[in-house]
Amino acid sequence: MTALIQTAPNARMLRLVGEADAAAVIADLPADQRGLGAGFKGKPGQIVLLPDGGEASALLGIGSGKDAFVLGAAPLTLPEGDWQIEALPAAMDATLATTAWGLGSYSFTTYKPAPREAARLVAPEGADLEEARSIVRAVHLTRDLVNTPADRMGPEGLEAAFRALAETFGATVRVTRGDDLLAQNYPMIHAVGRAAGEAPRLLELEWGEADHPRVAIVGKGVCFDSGGLDIKAAQFMRLMKKDMGGAANAMGLARMIMAGKLPVRLHLLVPAVENAIGADAFRPGDILDSRKGLTVEIDNTDAEGRLVLGDALARATEEPCDLLLDFATLTGAARVALGPEVAPFYTDDDGVAEALAKCAGAVSDPVWRMPLWDGYESEMDGEISDLVNSAATPMAGSITAALFLRRFVGDARWVHFDIFAWNPKPRPGRPKGGDMHAARAVYQMLKERFQNKG
């Protein structure tokens, strides 16, 4: 459910009030309502209900009036029913505001019913309601995938969700599973997942016209990460159901692309594995072959995501592509650098970086370019292999991980996102739990790059 509607004859009125205008708005209220507004300062997300006969109107604080995501605070705070906005500030995009409302309506209800229905929004004038609904459905899909625990969202569960996505849009699916990964030359995906009860697999989806520009998207699908033999401490393992957040984001992005009928030939790849501990687990010191032909010495089994991505990226670049993207919950170093709200990205293409930054600002999906610093390249060189999977130094961990991946992409136009895929605390339109990070910005960039060019 997106909580977004076209029209409602009896919708109640929601007035958006900035901090600069709050005092004057409260002073102008009828005397019997003025007391209800005591303490209302127009701060982002503040809500005051104002009785109006048998119904109620409301004030919503919007701070400076520039961030449309403040509307995401309303759906689960306002009373249930239909609402319409009195007027949007000139600085707010109507479609983004509508999208924010839909994203704020989310509850994860697979195992426990929502305590209430979300309030519905009549889309404001100028909003592209179908676009907003499409984006909201994609983000809700991503959140559901990340929030689902690993006993229900292992490699088999992720494959089922992947197939359901493909079926919705008439896409084709190819799955390479278990020992077939070795026969078809995906040795690193096999090595990482072979000790788990559910077989590792590479999931591939293809959609679109053969003569359209090819866009390849790779998502890290480590459905649970124990750390392997280099086992994680308990406090770091607790959230490892979200280690397939890259796959969830890639699938959400693919959903937006297909629903939006972008004129591209989409190739979505998800290596789906569990990094488990068992008699057949890969070990520190092992040397793995890779699809690219590079050998990789294992320094740490908890640096497994880059291994499965390496094989998938090599597969993605075997055909020419206009753009190659990967999403991965790859390093804790990325969180140390930018925290949970800003998604770092890496690319050698300045034009793509500039376009992505512009689109991220337009849709309130913050990203930040990080350097593929060549000076750290040697940190990933092996002594008895082409590469090691973890640098000896603890510094610049997100950068060295990106440099490892770059060895597998050749000269493709490539962007790597080291995302968190999780909100540790709720914010307007962004509830606590699994989330989509950077993919809305990418979708906006793809629309601007390819729409009207098919």
N, C-alpha and C positions, 0 to 999 in steps of 0.2 A: 504494500500500500504506500502511495507517494504522498497522500494528504493534500493533493493539489487538484483543484477543480476549475472548470471554466466559468461557471456562474452559479449563483444561489440567491434567490429573491429576498430571503430574510437574513442575509449575512449581517453579523454585528460589525461595528466599525472599530478599527484599530488605528490610532493616531501615533505616528512616529515623532518623537520629540528629542532634539539634541540637547546637549548640556547647556549650550548658550541660550536656549529658549525656555528651559524648564521652569524657571521661576515665573516668567511672564505667563506661561500656559497655566500653571497652578493658580496664579492670582486671578486669571480670567474665568476660572470654573465657577459654576453656581455655588452659592454659600453652603448648600447641603452636601456638596461634593469636595469642597476645598480641603476639608480635614483629611479626606482619604489620601490626598496627595502629599501629606506631610512627610518629609524625608525623600521625596522623589527629586532626583537631581539630573535625570536624563542620562544616567550612566548606562553603558552598554548592557542590555539584557534586563534592566529594571522594568517591572511591570506593575501597573496600578489599574485595578478594575473600578469602573465608574458605573453605578446603577443608572438605568435609563428605563423607567417603567418596569416591565417584567423581565427585561433583558439587561445586558450590561455592555457598555463599550469599554475600551481600555486604552491606556497610554503605554507605549513601549519606548524605553530609553535607547537611543542609538549613538550616544557619545558624540563624536565629531561628525557623524552622518556620512562617512566615506566607506565604511565597511558593511557591505550588504549581508555578511554572515551573521550580523547581530540578529537578524530575523529568525535564525535557527534556534534562538532561545524561546520562541513563542509557542510552538506546537504542543509541547508537553507541559506548558505552564498555564496558558490560557484555558478557560473552560472548553470542554468539547463542543463541537458544532462548527458552523461556517463563519469565517471572518474575511473582511476585505480591508485593504489599506486605504486610509483616507487620501494620502498623497505620498508618493516616493520623493525623497530628496533628489535634486538634479544630479548629484554625484553618484547615485546608486543605479546600477544596471538592473532593469526590470527582470530579465531572465535569471540573472545571478541571484537576485533577491528571492525569486520564486524557488530556485534550486536550493538555496540555503534553508528555506522553510521545509522543503521536502527532506533534506538531510537531517534537520532537527527533529523530524517525526520518527526517527528510527528507534526501534527497540529490538533486542535479540530475544525472540520468543520461542525458539525451538524446544526448550526444556521447561519454560516457565511463562505463563501468559503475561502479557503486558498489564500493568496495573490500571491502565486507562487507554482510551482511544486518543489519538493525536487530533488536535484542532485542525480543521481544514482551511486552506487559503484559496480564495478566489483570485486567480492570477491577475496581477495588475495590468493596466493598459500598456501595451508594448512588449509584454513578455511572450516569449516563444514557449508556450506551455508544453508542447510535445518534446521539444529539446530538453526542457527542465525535467520532465518525467523520465526521459531516457537516461539522463545523467544520474538522477536519483536512483533509478533501478540498478544501474551499474555499480554505484557506490554501495547500495544496500547488499548487492551480491558479494562484493568484496568483503564487506564487514561480516556477513554471515559466514563466509568461508574461513576467515581468520578466527572468528569467535568460536567456531565449532571445535570441540576438543579432539585430540589426536586419536582417541579410540573410535571416533566416528569419521574422522577426516585424515585417515592414513592414505597411502598411495592408492588404495582401491576406492576410497571415498572421493578423493580428489579426481580420479579418473571418471567416476560416475558424474560428478559435477561438470567436468570438462565435456563429456559426451552430451549432457543435457544442454549446455550452452551451444554446442555445435548444432544439435538438432533444432533448436529454436530458430536458427538462421540458415538452415540448410547447408551448413559447412561440412566438409569431409574431415574424417579423423583417421589417424594412423597411430597405432600404439606398438612400441617395441618393448617387450617385457622379459624380465628374468634373464636366463642365459642367452636369449636371443640378442641381448645387448652386446654380449661378447662376439657372437657370430656376425653382427652387423657393425661392429667397431665403435662401441661406446663404452670403453673399458673403465673410465673414471666414474660414470654414473653407476655402473654395475658394482664397482669396488665399494663405493660409499654405502650403497643400500643392500648389499648381499647378506648381511648378518641379521636383517630384520625378518619378522614373520611374514610380512607382505612384500612381495617381490618388487624390486626397483623397476622403473619403467620410464620411457620417454614418450610423452604425449605430444602429438602434432595435430594442429588444426589448420586447414587451408580454406580460404574463402575469397571470392572476388573474381573479376575477369582476368584472363591470362595476359591481356595486353595493357593492363593497368600497372602503375609503378608498384614494385614489390616492397612491402614493409614487413620486416621480421621483428617479432617481439618475443623475448625469452624471459621467463619468470622462474626464479628459484623456488622449487617445490619440496623443500625439506620439511616433511609433515610433522616430524618431531626430531629434535636434536639433543640427544643425551650428552653430546660431546665426543661420543665414541670412547675408545680406550683412554683418551685424555679427558676423562669425565668432568662435566661441569659441576660446580658447587650447587647445592640445592636451590639457593636463592636465584641463581642464574638459569636454572632449568625450569623453574615454575612456569614461565611464559613461553616455553619453546614450542607450544602448539602454533604460535604465530610465526615460526620460522619458514612457513610456506606463504608468508605475506607477499613476497615478490610474485609468486604464481597467482595469488588472489588479485593483486593489482594488475598484472598482465591480462588476466581473464576479464576483469572489469573494463580495462581499456579496450580489449577486443570487442566486448559487448557494445560499447559506445560506438566504435568504428562500424560494426555491422548494422546496428540499429540506425545509425546516421547515414548508412549507404554511401560511405566515402568511396570515391573512385580509386581504390587501391587493391592490390592483391596481397591479402593478409596471410602471413605464416606465423602462427603462434606455437611456441615450443615450451613445454614445461617438463623438466626432469623431476619426476616424483619419486622420492625415496624417504626412508627413515634412517637416520644415523644412529644405529642401535649397537649395543654391546653383546657379543656372542662369540662362539668359537671361530666363526668365519669372519670376524670383523677385521678390517684393514688396520695396520699397525704403524706406529711411529717408526720411521726408518725404511718402510716399504717404498719401492719405486714402482710407480704406475705408468703404464703406457697411456696415451691419449689419442683421440680421434685425429688431432692435428699432427700427430707424429712426434710430438715433444714428450720427453720423459719427465716425470715429476716425482721428486723425493718427498715423502710425507714427514714434515717436521712436527706437525700437530694434527691429530685427527679431528679436532674441533674447528679446523679451518677447511671444512668439507664443502661449503656452499660454492666456493670458487672452482672446485673440482667438477661438480656436476654441471655448472655453468660453462666451464671450458669446453666440454664435449658438445653441449647444446649450441654454443656460439660457433664452434667449428662447423657444425651441421648447417647452421643458419647462413653461413657465408659461402657455402658451396654453390649457391646460385647468386648472380648479381642482385643487389638490393639497393633501393634508393636510400633506405634508412634502416638501421639496426638499433634496437633498443633493448636494454635489459633492466629488470627490476629485481632487487635482492635485499633481504634483511641480512646484510653481509658482515658488518663489523660494529663492535661496540665503540670503536674509535670515532665513527661517524657521529654517534650520539654525544660523545665527549666534545667533539668539535662544534656541533650545531644544535644539540638538544633534540627533543622529540618532535618539534613542530616544523622544522625546516629540513627539506630533503636535499642532501648534497648530490650533485651530478658531475659527471666527468665526460669530456669530449675534447677531441682535437680540432673540431670544426667550429670556428668562431661564428659563422653565420647561423648555425643551428643553435649555438649557445645564446646568441643575442635574441633570436626569435623565441626561444624557450623562456628566457627571462621576461620578455615582454608579455607573453601569453600567461605566464604564471601570475604576474601582477594583475592582469585583466580579470582573471577568474578566482582570485584569492586562494591560490594553491602554491604556497611559498617554496621556492627552490633556490639553491645557491651553487654557483659553479666552483668546483675545486680543481686544483692543478694536477694534471698528469705529469708530474715533475720528473723529467728524465734523469736527474741526478740521483734518484732513488732506484732506478731501474736495476742496478747491479745487486740490490738487496734480495732480488728474487732469483738470482742466478744460483744454480746448484754446483757443488763440487764434483759429484759423481753422476749428475743428471743435468738435463737442460734447465730445470727449474726446481725450486723448493716451494712448498705450498704456504709457507709462513716465514716472514722475514725474521732474522735473528734479533733485530732491534725492536723494542716495543713502540717506538715513535713512528708517526705518520702511517698508522695501520690501515686507515681507509684508503690512502693513496697507494700504498704498496699492493693492496688487494686489487685495486683498479688496474695497476700496472701488470699484475699477473694476468688479469682477464684480457688486457690489450694484446698479449702474445697470441691469443686465439682468434682475433677478429681480422687480422690482415689489414688491408687498406680500405675496409668498409667505413662508410660514414656512420659512426657509432656513438651512442650515448648510454652511459651506465649510471643507474640510480641506486644509491646505497641508502635504502629507506628503513624506517622503523615499523611502519604498518600498524601502529598502536598509539592510542591516546592514553597516557597515564592518568589524566584527569579530564573531566568534562569541560567543554567550551561550547559556545553557541554554534549549533550545527555540526558539532564534532563530539559525540558522546564518548564516554570512557570505553575503551576496548579497541577491537580491530578497526582499521580505517584504510581508506585510499589516500596515498600520498604521492604527489607529482603526476599521477595519471590524468587528472583533469586538465592540468596544464599542457600535457603532451597532446591530449585530444584536441584542445584548442589550436595548438600549433599545427597538427595534422590537417585540421579543417582549413586553416589559412593557407597551408602549403599545397593541398591537393584539391579542395573543392573548386569547382568550375574549371578544373584542368583535366577532367576525365575524358 
